Amino acid sequence: MGAPKVLVVLARHDHTEAMRVAAGLTIFGHAVRLIFMGGPVADTPENAVQAESLELADVLPETTVPDQGLPYLDTAGLAAALATAEAVISL
């Protein structure tokens, strides 16, 4: 296995799966940023379980959707996150 990487997971279409993937990538020692897009995260039991996994993995989600109670990324912030990532995964 190579050196740890800085990875960005974009939660565009499937927030639940993106949370699962983001938490799982930390197992390999990668620094992971999870960015929610497209709308608020649904309040479901499945998402609650995945949110716990993110907390255990020390992944602090961010969002491009204003007023969601998470750190907000504007267009410039999103562009900077993508420009500095070694890999981007879109789900």
PyMOL Python script that loads the backbone (N, CA, C, O; Angstrom):
from pymol import cmd

cmd.read_pdbstr("""\
ATOM      1  N   MET A   1       0.852  -1.194   0.000  1.00  0.00           N
ATOM      2  CA  MET A   1       0.000   0.000   0.000  1.00  0.00           C
ATOM      3  C   MET A   1       0.879   1.233   0.000  1.00  0.00           C
ATOM      4  O   MET A   1       1.898   1.271   0.689  1.00  0.00           O
ATOM      5  N   GLY A   2       0.490   2.252  -0.776  1.00  0.00           N
ATOM      6  CA  GLY A   2       1.262   3.476  -0.878  1.00  0.00           C
ATOM      7  C   GLY A   2       1.019   4.408   0.293  1.00  0.00           C
ATOM      8  O   GLY A   2       0.340   4.065   1.261  1.00  0.00           O
ATOM      9  N   ALA A   3       1.586   5.585   0.179  1.00  0.00           N
ATOM     10  CA  ALA A   3       1.439   6.607   1.212  1.00  0.00           C
ATOM     11  C   ALA A   3      -0.009   7.075   1.290  1.00  0.00           C
ATOM     12  O   ALA A   3      -0.733   7.038   0.295  1.00  0.00           O
ATOM     13  N   PRO A   4      -0.433   7.518   2.481  1.00  0.00           N
ATOM     14  CA  PRO A   4      -1.796   8.042   2.616  1.00  0.00           C
ATOM     15  C   PRO A   4      -2.028   9.222   1.675  1.00  0.00           C
ATOM     16  O   PRO A   4      -1.113   9.992   1.382  1.00  0.00           O
ATOM     17  N   LYS A   5      -3.245   9.344   1.219  1.00  0.00           N
ATOM     18  CA  LYS A   5      -3.626  10.381   0.267  1.00  0.00           C
ATOM     19  C   LYS A   5      -4.703  11.284   0.872  1.00  0.00           C
ATOM     20  O   LYS A   5      -5.366  10.930   1.847  1.00  0.00           O
ATOM     21  N   VAL A   6      -4.853  12.441   0.272  1.00  0.00           N
ATOM     22  CA  VAL A   6      -5.952  13.340   0.619  1.00  0.00           C
ATOM     23  C   VAL A   6      -7.055  13.067  -0.393  1.00  0.00           C
ATOM     24  O   VAL A   6      -6.882  13.309  -1.587  1.00  0.00           O
ATOM     25  N   LEU A   7      -8.183  12.565   0.083  1.00  0.00           N
ATOM     26  CA  LEU A   7      -9.296  12.172  -0.781  1.00  0.00           C
ATOM     27  C   LEU A   7     -10.519  13.027  -0.480  1.00  0.00           C
ATOM     28  O   LEU A   7     -10.765  13.396   0.669  1.00  0.00           O
ATOM     29  N   VAL A   8     -11.276  13.335  -1.516  1.00  0.00           N
ATOM     30  CA  VAL A   8     -12.548  14.039  -1.359  1.00  0.00           C
ATOM     31  C   VAL A   8     -13.655  13.117  -1.866  1.00  0.00           C
ATOM     32  O   VAL A   8     -13.589  12.600  -2.981  1.00  0.00           O
ATOM     33  N   VAL A   9     -14.665  12.922  -1.033  1.00  0.00           N
ATOM     34  CA  VAL A   9     -15.848  12.167  -1.431  1.00  0.00           C
ATOM     35  C   VAL A   9     -16.984  13.175  -1.595  1.00  0.00           C
ATOM     36  O   VAL A   9     -17.374  13.852  -0.644  1.00  0.00           O
ATOM     37  N   LEU A  10     -17.504  13.260  -2.814  1.00  0.00           N
ATOM     38  CA  LEU A  10     -18.638  14.141  -3.094  1.00  0.00           C
ATOM     39  C   LEU A  10     -19.925  13.340  -2.970  1.00  0.00           C
ATOM     40  O   LEU A  10     -20.140  12.384  -3.715  1.00  0.00           O
ATOM     41  N   ALA A  11     -20.767  13.721  -2.045  1.00  0.00           N
ATOM     42  CA  ALA A  11     -22.056  13.054  -1.838  1.00  0.00           C
ATOM     43  C   ALA A  11     -23.096  13.800  -2.663  1.00  0.00           C
ATOM     44  O   ALA A  11     -23.811  14.664  -2.156  1.00  0.00           O
ATOM     45  N   ARG A  12     -23.165  13.452  -3.941  1.00  0.00           N
ATOM     46  CA  ARG A  12     -24.049  14.166  -4.867  1.00  0.00           C
ATOM     47  C   ARG A  12     -25.411  13.501  -5.002  1.00  0.00           C
ATOM     48  O   ARG A  12     -26.436  14.181  -4.983  1.00  0.00           O
ATOM     49  N   HIS A  13     -25.431  12.177  -5.139  1.00  0.00           N
ATOM     50  CA  HIS A  13     -26.680  11.466  -5.426  1.00  0.00           C
ATOM     51  C   HIS A  13     -27.099  10.505  -4.319  1.00  0.00           C
ATOM     52  O   HIS A  13     -28.292  10.295  -4.099  1.00  0.00           O
ATOM     53  N   ASP A  14     -26.131   9.925  -3.626  1.00  0.00           N
ATOM     54  CA  ASP A  14     -26.425   8.914  -2.608  1.00  0.00           C
ATOM     55  C   ASP A  14     -25.663   9.255  -1.334  1.00  0.00           C
ATOM     56  O   ASP A  14     -24.543   8.789  -1.125  1.00  0.00           O
ATOM     57  N   HIS A  15     -26.273  10.064  -0.494  1.00  0.00           N
ATOM     58  CA  HIS A  15     -25.613  10.509   0.728  1.00  0.00           C
ATOM     59  C   HIS A  15     -25.222   9.344   1.629  1.00  0.00           C
ATOM     60  O   HIS A  15     -24.134   9.347   2.203  1.00  0.00           O
ATOM     61  N   THR A  16     -26.083   8.363   1.758  1.00  0.00           N
ATOM     62  CA  THR A  16     -25.813   7.223   2.640  1.00  0.00           C
ATOM     63  C   THR A  16     -24.574   6.460   2.186  1.00  0.00           C
ATOM     64  O   THR A  16     -23.697   6.158   2.995  1.00  0.00           O
ATOM     65  N   GLU A  17     -24.502   6.154   0.916  1.00  0.00           N
ATOM     66  CA  GLU A  17     -23.355   5.418   0.383  1.00  0.00           C
ATOM     67  C   GLU A  17     -22.081   6.253   0.473  1.00  0.00           C
ATOM     68  O   GLU A  17     -21.008   5.717   0.750  1.00  0.00           O
ATOM     69  N   ALA A  18     -22.188   7.532   0.248  1.00  0.00           N
ATOM     70  CA  ALA A  18     -21.016   8.402   0.341  1.00  0.00           C
ATOM     71  C   ALA A  18     -20.470   8.421   1.767  1.00  0.00           C
ATOM     72  O   ALA A  18     -19.255   8.423   1.962  1.00  0.00           O
ATOM     73  N   MET A  19     -21.349   8.434   2.757  1.00  0.00           N
ATOM     74  CA  MET A  19     -20.894   8.395   4.150  1.00  0.00           C
ATOM     75  C   MET A  19     -20.176   7.078   4.435  1.00  0.00           C
ATOM     76  O   MET A  19     -19.139   7.064   5.097  1.00  0.00           O
ATOM     77  N   ARG A  20     -20.722   5.987   3.941  1.00  0.00           N
ATOM     78  CA  ARG A  20     -20.118   4.669   4.149  1.00  0.00           C
ATOM     79  C   ARG A  20     -18.731   4.608   3.516  1.00  0.00           C
ATOM     80  O   ARG A  20     -17.779   4.125   4.129  1.00  0.00           O
ATOM     81  N   VAL A  21     -18.629   5.097   2.296  1.00  0.00           N
ATOM     82  CA  VAL A  21     -17.351   5.085   1.581  1.00  0.00           C
ATOM     83  C   VAL A  21     -16.332   5.969   2.298  1.00  0.00           C
ATOM     84  O   VAL A  21     -15.189   5.556   2.494  1.00  0.00           O
ATOM     85  N   ALA A  22     -16.729   7.166   2.688  1.00  0.00           N
ATOM     86  CA  ALA A  22     -15.809   8.094   3.357  1.00  0.00           C
ATOM     87  C   ALA A  22     -15.244   7.485   4.640  1.00  0.00           C
ATOM     88  O   ALA A  22     -14.038   7.544   4.880  1.00  0.00           O
ATOM     89  N   ALA A  23     -16.106   6.906   5.453  1.00  0.00           N
ATOM     90  CA  ALA A  23     -15.629   6.278   6.695  1.00  0.00           C
ATOM     91  C   ALA A  23     -14.701   5.114   6.382  1.00  0.00           C
ATOM     92  O   ALA A  23     -13.685   4.933   7.053  1.00  0.00           O
ATOM     93  N   GLY A  24     -15.040   4.330   5.376  1.00  0.00           N
ATOM     94  CA  GLY A  24     -14.232   3.169   5.027  1.00  0.00           C
ATOM     95  C   GLY A  24     -12.856   3.535   4.518  1.00  0.00           C
ATOM     96  O   GLY A  24     -11.896   2.810   4.776  1.00  0.00           O
ATOM     97  N   LEU A  25     -12.733   4.634   3.806  1.00  0.00           N
ATOM     98  CA  LEU A  25     -11.434   5.035   3.262  1.00  0.00           C
ATOM     99  C   LEU A  25     -10.434   5.400   4.348  1.00  0.00           C
ATOM    100  O   LEU A  25      -9.226   5.346   4.121  1.00  0.00           O
ATOM    101  N   THR A  26     -10.923   5.770   5.524  1.00  0.00           N
ATOM    102  CA  THR A  26      -9.999   6.129   6.601  1.00  0.00           C
ATOM    103  C   THR A  26      -9.262   4.911   7.138  1.00  0.00           C
ATOM    104  O   THR A  26      -8.218   5.057   7.773  1.00  0.00           O
ATOM    105  N   ILE A  27      -9.780   3.721   6.896  1.00  0.00           N
ATOM    106  CA  ILE A  27      -9.117   2.486   7.355  1.00  0.00           C
ATOM    107  C   ILE A  27      -7.711   2.403   6.775  1.00  0.00           C
ATOM    108  O   ILE A  27      -6.804   1.865   7.411  1.00  0.00           O
ATOM    109  N   PHE A  28      -7.532   2.928   5.584  1.00  0.00           N
ATOM    110  CA  PHE A  28      -6.240   2.867   4.909  1.00  0.00           C
ATOM    111  C   PHE A  28      -5.332   4.038   5.280  1.00  0.00           C
ATOM    112  O   PHE A  28      -4.250   4.183   4.711  1.00  0.00           O
ATOM    113  N   GLY A  29      -5.761   4.874   6.227  1.00  0.00           N
ATOM    114  CA  GLY A  29      -4.949   5.983   6.686  1.00  0.00           C
ATOM    115  C   GLY A  29      -5.066   7.239   5.849  1.00  0.00           C
ATOM    116  O   GLY A  29      -4.319   8.196   6.057  1.00  0.00           O
ATOM    117  N   HIS A  30      -5.999   7.250   4.900  1.00  0.00           N
ATOM    118  CA  HIS A  30      -6.173   8.426   4.060  1.00  0.00           C
ATOM    119  C   HIS A  30      -6.880   9.548   4.828  1.00  0.00           C
ATOM    120  O   HIS A  30      -7.716   9.290   5.694  1.00  0.00           O
ATOM    121  N   ALA A  31      -6.536  10.780   4.500  1.00  0.00           N
ATOM    122  CA  ALA A  31      -7.281  11.939   4.991  1.00  0.00           C
ATOM    123  C   ALA A  31      -8.481  12.100   4.068  1.00  0.00           C
ATOM    124  O   ALA A  31      -8.322  12.212   2.852  1.00  0.00           O
ATOM    125  N   VAL A  32      -9.679  12.113   4.637  1.00  0.00           N
ATOM    126  CA  VAL A  32     -10.893  12.116   3.825  1.00  0.00           C
ATOM    127  C   VAL A  32     -11.749  13.326   4.156  1.00  0.00           C
ATOM    128  O   VAL A  32     -12.009  13.630   5.320  1.00  0.00           O
ATOM    129  N   ARG A  33     -12.184  14.013   3.098  1.00  0.00           N
ATOM    130  CA  ARG A  33     -13.168  15.083   3.224  1.00  0.00           C
ATOM    131  C   ARG A  33     -14.449  14.599   2.558  1.00  0.00           C
ATOM    132  O   ARG A  33     -14.427  14.133   1.418  1.00  0.00           O
ATOM    133  N   LEU A  34     -15.553  14.709   3.266  1.00  0.00           N
ATOM    134  CA  LEU A  34     -16.867  14.348   2.739  1.00  0.00           C
ATOM    135  C   LEU A  34     -17.659  15.628   2.536  1.00  0.00           C
ATOM    136  O   LEU A  34     -17.856  16.404   3.470  1.00  0.00           O
ATOM    137  N   ILE A  35     -18.111  15.841   1.306  1.00  0.00           N
ATOM    138  CA  ILE A  35     -18.837  17.067   0.982  1.00  0.00           C
ATOM    139  C   ILE A  35     -20.229  16.699   0.462  1.00  0.00           C
ATOM    140  O   ILE A  35     -20.370  16.092  -0.599  1.00  0.00           O
ATOM    141  N   PHE A  36     -21.248  17.079   1.230  1.00  0.00           N
ATOM    142  CA  PHE A  36     -22.635  16.848   0.816  1.00  0.00           C
ATOM    143  C   PHE A  36     -23.044  17.907  -0.195  1.00  0.00           C
ATOM    144  O   PHE A  36     -22.742  19.090  -0.038  1.00  0.00           O
ATOM    145  N   MET A  37     -23.738  17.459  -1.238  1.00  0.00           N
ATOM    146  CA  MET A  37     -24.199  18.352  -2.298  1.00  0.00           C
ATOM    147  C   MET A  37     -25.635  17.979  -2.661  1.00  0.00           C
ATOM    148  O   MET A  37     -26.115  16.906  -2.296  1.00  0.00           O
ATOM    149  N   GLY A  38     -26.309  18.860  -3.374  1.00  0.00           N
ATOM    150  CA  GLY A  38     -27.587  18.532  -3.974  1.00  0.00           C
ATOM    151  C   GLY A  38     -28.798  18.660  -3.084  1.00  0.00           C
ATOM    152  O   GLY A  38     -29.922  18.568  -3.578  1.00  0.00           O
ATOM    153  N   GLY A  39     -28.624  18.865  -1.810  1.00  0.00           N
ATOM    154  CA  GLY A  39     -29.764  18.998  -0.916  1.00  0.00           C
ATOM    155  C   GLY A  39     -29.417  18.508   0.466  1.00  0.00           C
ATOM    156  O   GLY A  39     -28.340  17.952   0.681  1.00  0.00           O
ATOM    157  N   PRO A  40     -30.321  18.708   1.408  1.00  0.00           N
ATOM    158  CA  PRO A  40     -30.054  18.266   2.777  1.00  0.00           C
ATOM    159  C   PRO A  40     -29.997  16.738   2.873  1.00  0.00           C
ATOM    160  O   PRO A  40     -30.598  16.023   2.070  1.00  0.00           O
ATOM    161  N   VAL A  41     -29.270  16.270   3.859  1.00  0.00           N
ATOM    162  CA  VAL A  41     -29.191  14.837   4.126  1.00  0.00           C
ATOM    163  C   VAL A  41     -30.488  14.414   4.811  1.00  0.00           C
ATOM    164  O   VAL A  41     -30.927  15.042   5.774  1.00  0.00           O
ATOM    165  N   ALA A  42     -31.092  13.345   4.302  1.00  0.00           N
ATOM    166  CA  ALA A  42     -32.358  12.857   4.861  1.00  0.00           C
ATOM    167  C   ALA A  42     -32.144  12.334   6.277  1.00  0.00           C
ATOM    168  O   ALA A  42     -31.113  11.737   6.588  1.00  0.00           O
ATOM    169  N   ASP A  43     -33.129  12.567   7.117  1.00  0.00           N
ATOM    170  CA  ASP A  43     -33.100  12.078   8.499  1.00  0.00           C
ATOM    171  C   ASP A  43     -33.680  10.665   8.512  1.00  0.00           C
ATOM    172  O   ASP A  43     -34.873  10.475   8.747  1.00  0.00           O
ATOM    173  N   THR A  44     -32.809   9.662   8.253  1.00  0.00           N
ATOM    174  CA  THR A  44     -33.241   8.268   8.207  1.00  0.00           C
ATOM    175  C   THR A  44     -32.400   7.447   9.172  1.00  0.00           C
ATOM    176  O   THR A  44     -31.306   7.869   9.545  1.00  0.00           O
ATOM    177  N   PRO A  45     -32.888   6.288   9.579  1.00  0.00           N
ATOM    178  CA  PRO A  45     -32.093   5.415  10.450  1.00  0.00           C
ATOM    179  C   PRO A  45     -30.764   5.010   9.797  1.00  0.00           C
ATOM    180  O   PRO A  45     -29.741   4.920  10.477  1.00  0.00           O
ATOM    181  N   GLU A  46     -30.779   4.770   8.493  1.00  0.00           N
ATOM    182  CA  GLU A  46     -29.551   4.380   7.791  1.00  0.00           C
ATOM    183  C   GLU A  46     -28.517   5.501   7.846  1.00  0.00           C
ATOM    184  O   GLU A  46     -27.334   5.244   8.070  1.00  0.00           O
ATOM    185  N   ASN A  47     -28.953   6.734   7.647  1.00  0.00           N
ATOM    186  CA  ASN A  47     -28.029   7.863   7.703  1.00  0.00           C
ATOM    187  C   ASN A  47     -27.514   8.096   9.118  1.00  0.00           C
ATOM    188  O   ASN A  47     -26.369   8.508   9.302  1.00  0.00           O
ATOM    189  N   ALA A  48     -28.349   7.837  10.113  1.00  0.00           N
ATOM    190  CA  ALA A  48     -27.904   7.976  11.502  1.00  0.00           C
ATOM    191  C   ALA A  48     -26.778   6.995  11.806  1.00  0.00           C
ATOM    192  O   ALA A  48     -25.806   7.352  12.471  1.00  0.00           O
ATOM    193  N   VAL A  49     -26.902   5.767  11.325  1.00  0.00           N
ATOM    194  CA  VAL A  49     -25.848   4.763  11.526  1.00  0.00           C
ATOM    195  C   VAL A  49     -24.562   5.210  10.839  1.00  0.00           C
ATOM    196  O   VAL A  49     -23.480   5.118  11.420  1.00  0.00           O
ATOM    197  N   GLN A  50     -24.679   5.693   9.605  1.00  0.00           N
ATOM    198  CA  GLN A  50     -23.493   6.131   8.873  1.00  0.00           C
ATOM    199  C   GLN A  50     -22.869   7.372   9.511  1.00  0.00           C
ATOM    200  O   GLN A  50     -21.648   7.525   9.490  1.00  0.00           O
ATOM    201  N   ALA A  51     -23.681   8.249  10.071  1.00  0.00           N
ATOM    202  CA  ALA A  51     -23.155   9.430  10.763  1.00  0.00           C
ATOM    203  C   ALA A  51     -22.315   9.009  11.969  1.00  0.00           C
ATOM    204  O   ALA A  51     -21.296   9.634  12.266  1.00  0.00           O
ATOM    205  N   GLU A  52     -22.736   7.963  12.655  1.00  0.00           N
ATOM    206  CA  GLU A  52     -21.939   7.432  13.775  1.00  0.00           C
ATOM    207  C   GLU A  52     -20.600   6.904  13.273  1.00  0.00           C
ATOM    208  O   GLU A  52     -19.570   7.104  13.917  1.00  0.00           O
ATOM    209  N   SER A  53     -20.612   6.234  12.130  1.00  0.00           N
ATOM    210  CA  SER A  53     -19.366   5.730  11.542  1.00  0.00           C
ATOM    211  C   SER A  53     -18.426   6.880  11.199  1.00  0.00           C
ATOM    212  O   SER A  53     -17.218   6.789  11.421  1.00  0.00           O
ATOM    213  N   LEU A  54     -18.978   7.953  10.661  1.00  0.00           N
ATOM    214  CA  LEU A  54     -18.151   9.115  10.340  1.00  0.00           C
ATOM    215  C   LEU A  54     -17.517   9.693  11.592  1.00  0.00           C
ATOM    216  O   LEU A  54     -16.347  10.076  11.591  1.00  0.00           O
ATOM    217  N   GLU A  55     -18.294   9.751  12.650  1.00  0.00           N
ATOM    218  CA  GLU A  55     -17.778  10.281  13.909  1.00  0.00           C
ATOM    219  C   GLU A  55     -16.633   9.408  14.427  1.00  0.00           C
ATOM    220  O   GLU A  55     -15.605   9.931  14.855  1.00  0.00           O
ATOM    221  N   LEU A  56     -16.799   8.105  14.393  1.00  0.00           N
ATOM    222  CA  LEU A  56     -15.749   7.189  14.837  1.00  0.00           C
ATOM    223  C   LEU A  56     -14.495   7.297  13.966  1.00  0.00           C
ATOM    224  O   LEU A  56     -13.379   7.108  14.451  1.00  0.00           O
ATOM    225  N   ALA A  57     -14.682   7.598  12.693  1.00  0.00           N
ATOM    226  CA  ALA A  57     -13.565   7.709  11.748  1.00  0.00           C
ATOM    227  C   ALA A  57     -12.966   9.117  11.719  1.00  0.00           C
ATOM    228  O   ALA A  57     -12.033   9.372  10.957  1.00  0.00           O
ATOM    229  N   ASP A  58     -13.486  10.025  12.532  1.00  0.00           N
ATOM    230  CA  ASP A  58     -13.022  11.412  12.577  1.00  0.00           C
ATOM    231  C   ASP A  58     -13.155  12.123  11.233  1.00  0.00           C
ATOM    232  O   ASP A  58     -12.274  12.886  10.837  1.00  0.00           O
ATOM    233  N   VAL A  59     -14.260  11.867  10.535  1.00  0.00           N
ATOM    234  CA  VAL A  59     -14.561  12.573   9.290  1.00  0.00           C
ATOM    235  C   VAL A  59     -15.641  13.607   9.615  1.00  0.00           C
ATOM    236  O   VAL A  59     -16.749  13.256  10.021  1.00  0.00           O
ATOM    237  N   LEU A  60     -15.304  14.878   9.431  1.00  0.00           N
ATOM    238  CA  LEU A  60     -16.261  15.955   9.672  1.00  0.00           C
ATOM    239  C   LEU A  60     -16.856  16.377   8.337  1.00  0.00           C
ATOM    240  O   LEU A  60     -16.174  17.017   7.537  1.00  0.00           O
ATOM    241  N   PRO A  61     -18.114  16.031   8.080  1.00  0.00           N
ATOM    242  CA  PRO A  61     -18.727  16.384   6.800  1.00  0.00           C
ATOM    243  C   PRO A  61     -18.827  17.893   6.611  1.00  0.00           C
ATOM    244  O   PRO A  61     -18.909  18.666   7.565  1.00  0.00           O
ATOM    245  N   GLU A  62     -18.817  18.273   5.352  1.00  0.00           N
ATOM    246  CA  GLU A  62     -19.021  19.654   4.938  1.00  0.00           C
ATOM    247  C   GLU A  62     -20.166  19.645   3.938  1.00  0.00           C
ATOM    248  O   GLU A  62     -20.613  18.583   3.506  1.00  0.00           O
ATOM    249  N   THR A  63     -20.636  20.823   3.572  1.00  0.00           N
ATOM    250  CA  THR A  63     -21.757  20.877   2.633  1.00  0.00           C
ATOM    251  C   THR A  63     -21.673  22.104   1.732  1.00  0.00           C
ATOM    252  O   THR A  63     -21.104  23.134   2.095  1.00  0.00           O
ATOM    253  N   THR A  64     -22.255  21.960   0.555  1.00  0.00           N
ATOM    254  CA  THR A  64     -22.424  23.106  -0.340  1.00  0.00           C
ATOM    255  C   THR A  64     -23.845  23.652  -0.245  1.00  0.00           C
ATOM    256  O   THR A  64     -24.221  24.561  -0.985  1.00  0.00           O
ATOM    257  N   VAL A  65     -24.622  23.094   0.662  1.00  0.00           N
ATOM    258  CA  VAL A  65     -26.012  23.518   0.874  1.00  0.00           C
ATOM    259  C   VAL A  65     -26.049  24.412   2.117  1.00  0.00           C
ATOM    260  O   VAL A  65     -25.740  23.947   3.214  1.00  0.00           O
ATOM    261  N   PRO A  66     -26.420  25.677   1.964  1.00  0.00           N
ATOM    262  CA  PRO A  66     -26.418  26.591   3.115  1.00  0.00           C
ATOM    263  C   PRO A  66     -27.370  26.150   4.218  1.00  0.00           C
ATOM    264  O   PRO A  66     -28.356  25.452   3.981  1.00  0.00           O
ATOM    265  N   ASP A  67     -27.043  26.577   5.419  1.00  0.00           N
ATOM    266  CA  ASP A  67     -27.922  26.433   6.583  1.00  0.00           C
ATOM    267  C   ASP A  67     -28.255  24.988   6.935  1.00  0.00           C
ATOM    268  O   ASP A  67     -29.406  24.676   7.239  1.00  0.00           O
ATOM    269  N   GLN A  68     -27.270  24.110   6.897  1.00  0.00           N
ATOM    270  CA  GLN A  68     -27.493  22.706   7.238  1.00  0.00           C
ATOM    271  C   GLN A  68     -26.842  22.313   8.558  1.00  0.00           C
ATOM    272  O   GLN A  68     -26.903  21.148   8.950  1.00  0.00           O
ATOM    273  N   GLY A  69     -26.227  23.255   9.240  1.00  0.00           N
ATOM    274  CA  GLY A  69     -25.589  22.950  10.516  1.00  0.00           C
ATOM    275  C   GLY A  69     -24.239  22.262  10.370  1.00  0.00           C
ATOM    276  O   GLY A  69     -23.704  21.722  11.339  1.00  0.00           O
ATOM    277  N   LEU A  70     -23.693  22.282   9.165  1.00  0.00           N
ATOM    278  CA  LEU A  70     -22.374  21.718   8.878  1.00  0.00           C
ATOM    279  C   LEU A  70     -21.501  22.829   8.309  1.00  0.00           C
ATOM    280  O   LEU A  70     -22.019  23.836   7.825  1.00  0.00           O
ATOM    281  N   PRO A  71     -20.172  22.655   8.362  1.00  0.00           N
ATOM    282  CA  PRO A  71     -19.328  23.652   7.711  1.00  0.00           C
ATOM    283  C   PRO A  71     -19.735  23.814   6.242  1.00  0.00           C
ATOM    284  O   PRO A  71     -19.898  22.834   5.514  1.00  0.00           O
ATOM    285  N   TYR A  72     -19.895  25.066   5.829  1.00  0.00           N
ATOM    286  CA  TYR A  72     -20.389  25.388   4.488  1.00  0.00           C
ATOM    287  C   TYR A  72     -19.229  25.703   3.558  1.00  0.00           C
ATOM    288  O   TYR A  72     -18.326  26.462   3.912  1.00  0.00           O
ATOM    289  N   LEU A  73     -19.258  25.120   2.373  1.00  0.00           N
ATOM    290  CA  LEU A  73     -18.283  25.430   1.334  1.00  0.00           C
ATOM    291  C   LEU A  73     -18.982  26.193   0.218  1.00  0.00           C
ATOM    292  O   LEU A  73     -19.920  25.689  -0.401  1.00  0.00           O
ATOM    293  N   ASP A  74     -18.522  27.404  -0.032  1.00  0.00           N
ATOM    294  CA  ASP A  74     -19.036  28.137  -1.182  1.00  0.00           C
ATOM    295  C   ASP A  74     -18.306  27.627  -2.422  1.00  0.00           C
ATOM    296  O   ASP A  74     -17.521  26.683  -2.336  1.00  0.00           O
ATOM    297  N   THR A  75     -18.557  28.239  -3.557  1.00  0.00           N
ATOM    298  CA  THR A  75     -17.966  27.784  -4.810  1.00  0.00           C
ATOM    299  C   THR A  75     -16.442  27.784  -4.747  1.00  0.00           C
ATOM    300  O   THR A  75     -15.798  26.841  -5.208  1.00  0.00           O
ATOM    301  N   ALA A  76     -15.871  28.831  -4.183  1.00  0.00           N
ATOM    302  CA  ALA A  76     -14.410  28.913  -4.080  1.00  0.00           C
ATOM    303  C   ALA A  76     -13.868  27.839  -3.141  1.00  0.00           C
ATOM    304  O   ALA A  76     -12.823  27.247  -3.412  1.00  0.00           O
ATOM    305  N   GLY A  77     -14.570  27.586  -2.042  1.00  0.00           N
ATOM    306  CA  GLY A  77     -14.143  26.547  -1.102  1.00  0.00           C
ATOM    307  C   GLY A  77     -14.198  25.165  -1.718  1.00  0.00           C
ATOM    308  O   GLY A  77     -13.306  24.346  -1.499  1.00  0.00           O
ATOM    309  N   LEU A  78     -15.246  24.902  -2.490  1.00  0.00           N
ATOM    310  CA  LEU A  78     -15.364  23.613  -3.173  1.00  0.00           C
ATOM    311  C   LEU A  78     -14.248  23.460  -4.200  1.00  0.00           C
ATOM    312  O   LEU A  78     -13.628  22.401  -4.297  1.00  0.00           O
ATOM    313  N   ALA A  79     -13.995  24.511  -4.960  1.00  0.00           N
ATOM    314  CA  ALA A  79     -12.932  24.458  -5.967  1.00  0.00           C
ATOM    315  C   ALA A  79     -11.579  24.192  -5.317  1.00  0.00           C
ATOM    316  O   ALA A  79     -10.780  23.418  -5.843  1.00  0.00           O
ATOM    317  N   ALA A  80     -11.319  24.824  -4.184  1.00  0.00           N
ATOM    318  CA  ALA A  80     -10.057  24.617  -3.477  1.00  0.00           C
ATOM    319  C   ALA A  80      -9.948  23.178  -2.969  1.00  0.00           C
ATOM    320  O   ALA A  80      -8.882  22.568  -3.054  1.00  0.00           O
ATOM    321  N   ALA A  81     -11.042  22.641  -2.446  1.00  0.00           N
ATOM    322  CA  ALA A  81     -11.037  21.254  -1.957  1.00  0.00           C
ATOM    323  C   ALA A  81     -10.721  20.290  -3.091  1.00  0.00           C
ATOM    324  O   ALA A  81      -9.937  19.357  -2.916  1.00  0.00           O
ATOM    325  N   LEU A  82     -11.322  20.508  -4.242  1.00  0.00           N
ATOM    326  CA  LEU A  82     -11.098  19.624  -5.390  1.00  0.00           C
ATOM    327  C   LEU A  82      -9.686  19.786  -5.948  1.00  0.00           C
ATOM    328  O   LEU A  82      -9.068  18.808  -6.368  1.00  0.00           O
ATOM    329  N   ALA A  83      -9.179  21.006  -5.953  1.00  0.00           N
ATOM    330  CA  ALA A  83      -7.848  21.265  -6.502  1.00  0.00           C
ATOM    331  C   ALA A  83      -6.738  20.658  -5.651  1.00  0.00           C
ATOM    332  O   ALA A  83      -5.685  20.291  -6.174  1.00  0.00           O
ATOM    333  N   THR A  84      -6.965  20.550  -4.356  1.00  0.00           N
ATOM    334  CA  THR A  84      -5.918  20.029  -3.464  1.00  0.00           C
ATOM    335  C   THR A  84      -6.044  18.534  -3.208  1.00  0.00           C
ATOM    336  O   THR A  84      -5.160  17.940  -2.590  1.00  0.00           O
ATOM    337  N   ALA A  85      -7.125  17.916  -3.672  1.00  0.00           N
ATOM    338  CA  ALA A  85      -7.318  16.474  -3.456  1.00  0.00           C
ATOM    339  C   ALA A  85      -6.446  15.678  -4.401  1.00  0.00           C
ATOM    340  O   ALA A  85      -6.206  16.080  -5.540  1.00  0.00           O
ATOM    341  N   GLU A  86      -5.974  14.539  -3.911  1.00  0.00           N
ATOM    342  CA  GLU A  86      -5.230  13.623  -4.775  1.00  0.00           C
ATOM    343  C   GLU A  86      -6.182  12.729  -5.565  1.00  0.00           C
ATOM    344  O   GLU A  86      -5.812  12.184  -6.605  1.00  0.00           O
ATOM    345  N   ALA A  87      -7.408  12.581  -5.068  1.00  0.00           N
ATOM    346  CA  ALA A  87      -8.432  11.816  -5.772  1.00  0.00           C
ATOM    347  C   ALA A  87      -9.805  12.321  -5.321  1.00  0.00           C
ATOM    348  O   ALA A  87      -9.989  12.733  -4.176  1.00  0.00           O
ATOM    349  N   VAL A  88     -10.752  12.276  -6.242  1.00  0.00           N
ATOM    350  CA  VAL A  88     -12.139  12.676  -5.958  1.00  0.00           C
ATOM    351  C   VAL A  88     -13.041  11.508  -6.324  1.00  0.00           C
ATOM    352  O   VAL A  88     -12.935  10.934  -7.408  1.00  0.00           O
ATOM    353  N   ILE A  89     -13.932  11.169  -5.397  1.00  0.00           N
ATOM    354  CA  ILE A  89     -14.910  10.099  -5.619  1.00  0.00           C
ATOM    355  C   ILE A  89     -16.284  10.747  -5.567  1.00  0.00           C
ATOM    356  O   ILE A  89     -16.613  11.430  -4.597  1.00  0.00           O
ATOM    357  N   SER A  90     -17.080  10.541  -6.594  1.00  0.00           N
ATOM    358  CA  SER A  90     -18.395  11.150  -6.671  1.00  0.00           C
ATOM    359  C   SER A  90     -19.451  10.058  -6.594  1.00  0.00           C
ATOM    360  O   SER A  90     -19.461   9.127  -7.399  1.00  0.00           O
ATOM    361  N   LEU A  91     -20.333  10.185  -5.620  1.00  0.00           N
ATOM    362  CA  LEU A  91     -21.416   9.214  -5.438  1.00  0.00           C
ATOM    363  C   LEU A  91     -22.757   9.916  -5.410  1.00  0.00           C
ATOM    364  O   LEU A  91     -23.792   9.266  -5.265  1.00  0.00           O
TER     365      LEU A  91
END
""", "prot")
cmd.dss("prot")
cmd.show_as("cartoon", "prot")
cmd.util.cbc("prot")
cmd.orient("prot")
